[in-house]
Amino acid sequence: MSAPPPATNPKTTAHVAPLMVFMGFLMLLEGLRAIGFTSTEDSSAWWRRQPELWLYPLQTVVSLQVLLMSWKHYDFRPFCGIGWAIGAGILGIAVWIAPGFLFVQFKMALGPLSYLGFSPRTDGFNPVLITQNQAFWYWFIVVLRFLRLVIVVPLVEEIFWRGFLMRFLCDIDGDYWKVPFGKFHWLSLVVVTAMFVMAHAPVDYVAAAVFGILMYGVAVKTKSLTACIVMHATANFILGLYVLSTQQWGYW
């Protein structure tokens, strides 16, 4: 029997499905808001005021399950370029949070620069809202958040963006799984970076573009999916620490 075409290959499904499941939960969140399920009233139950607090953990668990079911289809080798990945992750997240940091430090007003990230980032996933200063529940929620931020997001995104889409755009009409990981191609650089940008909020577009280009560079230089995941995880870990220390909840 001949091998299935690339588009229906189980390897393709394994690289695409985790991100689709992950994004599906985000769409569900927007759907709940659209139908009026969520509420900003202080008298409302916490699970309606901030549904992210129960939806994100569910998203994390389900996404991890999909990843584990598909694990045999992923090739994380070679395990190299970790130093480059960590350095790029630090640089990328510094560019990402710098505008918001400067906005607060210089007490800036909202204006055209908001499109470059100069805006307040106080509205977002805030675990303080339901923990009522109860240390156990606060840290329980924070640990789950970091699991999503540092493990799940880097895996589902890099397996898709770099592991699949970057290859696919190099040989759309052929067997793109024969394309070596990290092969440079102008179309893949532009499209993958653009789609990565569009997956974020408009306030983060510029930062996401810089981060996406850096990530593409790491993929091309190291030829390692592991390095890409490490870069993303490093950046997200630093971002999480920054959010906890500044309470700029809008960043995560």
Number of C-alpha atoms within 10 A of each C-alpha: 3 4 7 9 11 18 13 10 12 14 17 20 15 22 26 19 18 27 22 15 16 22 16 13 19 16 12 12 17 13 13 14 14 10 8 9 14 20 16 11 10 8 8 12 14 19 15 18 18 20 18 20 20 13 15 19 16 14 20 20 15 16 25 20 13 17 22 12 12 17 13 10 14 14 13 16 12 12 12 15 20 18 12 17 29 20 13 23 26 19 16 24 22 17 16 24 20 13 20 20 20 14 19 15 9 8 11 14 13 12 9 10 14 17 14 16 24 23 22 20 21 14 12 14 19 22 21 15 13 17 16 10 11 10 10 10 15 17 13 12 19 17 12 15 21 19 16 21 21 21 19 22 23 22 26 25 22 25 27 22 25 24 27 21 20 29 24 22 18 21 15 12 9 12 14 19 17 11 15 12 20 20 15 17 14 10 12 21 17 15 15 21 22 16 14 17 20 14 12 12 9 15 16 21 20 16 22 25 20 18 26 22 18 20 25 23 19 23 26 17 16 20 21 24 26 24 27 35 28 24 31 28 23 22 26 24 20 15 23 21 12 17 19 13 9 11 18 23 18 13 20 17
